[in-house]
Amino acid sequence: MSPGLLRAREPYRLKNAILGLTLGAFAVGVWAYSISAVKQDVFDDVDAEAEALGSTATSTSSGAGFVPVGT
């Protein structure tokens, strides 16, 4: 890069670095919160519900295996 371009970019280097770190920290925070929220959920009933829906569902040509929830 030319010296003029480096001089022109110099005032923005620190601001851009701070903004980049802030956005990165926010993204990591959202990811960490999402992972911790999902870990707290209990999925023990999912297998039993899927088994119950699978045993009562019949495959039809028009439905193609679609099982409506809540019926």
Beta strands, then each sheet from edge to edge (+ up, - down):
end
